[in-house]
Amino acid sequence: MFVRTILTSKMTRNLYTKNPPYRYNSSDDKWACMLQWCGMPMKSTQPLIDTHLHLASEQFNEDRRAVIERAIEAGIAAMVEIGYDLASSHAAVALANAHPAIFAVVGIQPNHLHDLPSDWIDQIRRLATHPKVVAIGEIGLDYYWMKSPPSEQEKAFRAQLALAAELGLPVVIHSREAMPETIAVLRDAARSPGVMHSFSGDWTAAQECLELGFYLSFSGPLTFPKSAALHEVVQQAPLERLLIETDSPYLSPHPHRGQRNEPSRLVYIAQKLADLRGLSLAELAPQLWQNTLRAFPRMAETLG
Ligand code: NI
């Protein structure tokens, strides 16, 4: 209780979040730990970009605006809203239209291939002409849920890789229990690089993705103590090929594991990545910013 009183005092909060000379680095771990333990929101003094989230989810119907405001308050200067079916792709473009900080990615995820109208690819193509659509996604293979047979998943995956190539856009890849198969399709058919969303492979798989020119994006599981394979990937991969995301409302980071996730918690993932690389968050954030603009060139036109 005493510790909680101290930590919630305005002075401490300002020390942690506002004073420019204050930097997050490994010697500040004890502060980060105590704040996390107390459930205090973490903030970044340098702007960050959440490269993958689903604000259109009905889980945000009650408080979507407040969630976006909390994210901006925490230092999340831009968010990439990801479609996974036709409705959510339309919703992503609508959100991007309504909010300067939100960008959109449109596509059909492998668990949502059933009941598509015959002109679905034309609908995605039309949506992708919007200037704030920065990639085609999330697309790929999901052998965990296996909602459609592998052959159908691969057909839709390849059709959308071709669409991305036609439009000169990068791709955002969803791969679950199908990493070797996903990499094989990318090697054969990807004409533009992109992002391995919520990367969950080992260092060998990571190297193959890096060779294909892809970025590796890390989400909540990076903060879990037992994610040793992910920690190794983050430590071995070139810094300029790493991205972060929340995948909100899913994959909430430690110490909010199991709760509805929201973009303000991107700071926990950024801090973990910084710790793993022996950097302060203030040192890491500008690098992540540049990485994101390189991965999504259309964002650079707006954000510079
Ligand atoms: Ni997602």
Residues whose N, C-alpha, C, O or C-beta is under 5 A from the ligand:
A	BS01	NI	D247
